[in-house]
Amino acid sequence: MANIIELKHINKIYGDKIKTQVLYDINLNIKENSFNSIIGQSGSGKSTILNIIGTLDKPTSGEIFIGGNPTDKMKKNELAYLRNQTIGFIFQFHYLLPEFTAYENVLIPYLMNNKKPSKEILERADEPTGNLDSDTTETIYKILRNVNEKFKTTFLIITHDRKIAEKADRIIEVKDGKINLDLNVI
């Protein structure tokens, strides 16, 4: 399998006068069609890594490649197009546009590039959920795993739940802004 995501020597520093470095020389490759988890304590840098991979934030230094394309030289509209075509987010909390139903919110990325959704697309949309109990978490995990296997979709899950992390093919632990553990489970 080829790498779909590559991070090379990623550093992230916040602040101008008082600088706080949160990522230190991160090198990470994510293979296409893989199911990965990133774990770490609050403040470890895992969400910053996800925001950088998702092109929602830029590193202070280093290179990012998504699908072999370097993102550091892309303009805002190119990054938006890349996100729309290749990256999906499932947030812990519901970030829905209030003027639309949950169903319409799920369809928005599709509608941006297509006029009318097909019957197949309409039947696949689902309502997002957040803050789940353990039974529902397990159900959602099974759905994500099924999507991974059926559609060859790459997953990168940030979680505090070790039970979910341990079900991934790869566990990446972030500690103090560095990759502390990188374990292939299968």
BELSULUR-V938496 format. One record per residue. RES is the residue in one small letter. SS is DSSP state (A for helix, B for strand, O for the rest). PHI is phi in degrees with one decimal (* if undefined). D_FIRST is the distance of its C-alpha to the first C-alpha in Angstrom with 2 decimals. Layout:
# BELSULUR-V938496
[[RES,SS,PHI,D_FIRST] [RES,SS,PHI,D_FIRST]]
This chain:
# BELSULUR-V938496
[[m,O,*,0.00] [a,O,-82.8,3.78] [n,B,-78.3,6.68] [i,B,-95.0,8.89] [i,B,-131.3,11.75] [e,B,-134.4,13.24] [l,B,-111.8,16.71] [k,B,-125.2,18.71] [h,B,53.0,22.12] [i,B,-81.0,22.95] [n,B,-124.6,26.59] [k,B,-136.0,28.56] [i,B,-124.5,32.33] [y,B,-101.8,34.55] [g,O,94.8,38.17] [d,O,-100.8,40.32] [k,O,-82.2,43.35] [i,O,-105.8,42.02] [k,O,-94.4,38.44] [t,B,-125.7,36.12] [q,B,-87.9,32.79] [v,B,-111.4,30.27] [l,B,-127.1,27.00] [y,B,-125.1,26.99] [d,B,47.6,24.46] [i,B,-77.8,21.31] [n,B,-120.7,18.06] [l,B,-153.1,15.03] [n,B,-118.5,11.33] [i,B,-118.0,9.69] [k,B,-79.0,6.01] [e,O,-63.3,6.15] [n,O,67.0,7.81] [s,O,-94.2,8.79] [f,B,-123.9,12.54] [n,B,-121.0,14.09] [s,B,-126.8,17.75] [i,B,-117.5,19.84] [i,B,-122.0,23.28] [g,O,163.6,26.33] [q,O,-69.1,30.01] [s,O,-58.0,31.58] [g,O,85.0,31.67] [s,O,-76.6,28.82] [g,O,114.1,26.84] [k,A,-65.4,24.12] [s,A,-69.5,25.42] [t,A,-64.5,25.73] [i,A,-59.4,22.05] [l,A,-62.4,21.28] [n,A,-63.9,23.90] [i,A,-71.5,22.49] [i,A,-61.2,18.91] [g,O,-79.3,20.67] [t,O,60.2,22.76] [l,O,-85.5,25.89] [d,O,-141.3,26.87] [k,O,-112.0,26.46] [p,O,-73.7,26.13] [t,O,-70.1,29.18] [s,B,-152.1,27.13] [g,B,111.0,23.61] [e,B,-123.7,20.82] [i,B,-126.7,18.37] [f,B,-124.2,15.63] [i,B,-121.2,14.37] [g,O,60.5,12.14] [g,O,83.4,13.14] [n,B,-95.6,16.75] [p,B,-73.0,19.14] [t,O,-88.7,21.06] [d,O,-67.0,23.97] [k,O,-99.8,25.70] [m,O,-77.9,25.42] [k,O,-81.8,28.68] [k,A,-55.0,29.34] [n,A,-69.0,29.16] [e,A,-69.6,25.83] [l,A,-64.7,24.42] [a,A,-62.0,26.06] [y,A,-64.9,24.51] [l,A,-59.2,20.97] [r,A,-60.1,21.67] [n,A,-63.3,23.21] [q,A,-89.9,20.43] [t,A,-128.1,17.25] [i,O,-122.7,18.43] [g,O,-124.6,20.42] [f,O,-121.1,22.57] [i,O,-120.0,24.28] [f,O,-86.2,27.08] [q,O,-65.3,29.07] [f,O,-110.8,32.21] [h,O,-81.7,32.98] [y,O,-104.8,33.00] [l,O,-103.1,34.49] [l,O,-77.9,36.71] [p,O,-64.1,40.10] [e,O,-81.0,41.38] [f,O,-119.2,38.73] [t,O,-72.0,38.12] [a,A,-58.6,34.96] [y,A,-59.6,33.91] [e,A,-66.3,34.53] [n,A,-59.4,32.68] [v,A,-64.9,29.48] [l,A,-80.5,29.99] [i,A,-53.7,30.71] [p,A,-58.7,27.27] [y,A,-68.4,27.27] [l,A,-66.7,30.91] [m,O,-64.1,30.41] [n,O,-116.4,28.81] [n,O,-132.9,30.30] [k,O,-77.8,33.94] [k,O,-133.3,34.09] [p,O,-68.5,31.44] [s,O,-71.3,31.11] [k,A,-60.3,32.28] [e,A,-61.7,28.72] [i,A,-63.4,27.86] [l,A,-62.3,31.18] [e,A,-76.4,30.59] [r,A,-87.0,27.16] [a,O,-65.5,28.61] [d,O,-143.6,29.56] [e,O,-84.6,31.64] [p,O,-72.3,29.94] [t,O,-131.3,31.36] [g,O,-144.0,31.65] [n,O,51.2,33.19] [l,O,-93.4,32.52] [d,O,-75.7,34.20] [s,A,-63.4,32.28] [d,A,-65.5,32.45] [t,A,-68.1,31.20] [t,A,-57.8,28.42] [e,A,-63.6,27.24] [t,A,-62.9,27.54] [i,A,-63.7,25.52] [y,A,-56.6,22.77] [k,A,-62.5,22.70] [i,A,-64.9,22.59] [l,A,-61.6,19.66] [r,A,-64.0,17.72] [n,A,-63.8,18.79] [v,A,-62.2,17.62] [n,A,-57.7,14.14] [e,A,-75.8,14.03] [k,A,-74.0,16.11] [f,A,-106.6,14.88] [k,O,56.8,11.15] [t,O,-91.7,12.43] [t,O,-84.7,11.22] [f,B,-120.3,14.19] [l,B,-131.9,15.78] [i,B,-108.2,19.12] [i,B,-98.4,22.01] [t,O,-148.1,24.47] [h,O,-96.8,27.52] [d,O,-82.5,27.25] [r,A,-61.9,26.00] [k,A,-63.1,25.91] [i,A,-70.2,23.30] [a,A,-57.1,21.34] [e,O,-71.2,21.38] [k,O,-86.8,19.88] [a,O,-76.2,16.59] [d,O,-75.3,13.60] [r,B,-147.1,14.21] [i,B,-116.1,17.60] [i,B,-116.0,18.36] [e,B,-105.1,22.11] [v,B,-107.0,23.90] [k,B,-140.4,27.41] [d,O,52.2,29.85] [g,O,77.9,27.35] [k,B,-130.6,25.04] [i,B,-79.2,22.04] [n,B,-92.0,23.96] [l,B,-147.5,21.40] [d,B,-140.1,17.64] [l,B,-121.7,17.06] [n,B,-83.7,14.17] [v,O,-81.6,16.17] [i,O,-103.6,14.34]]
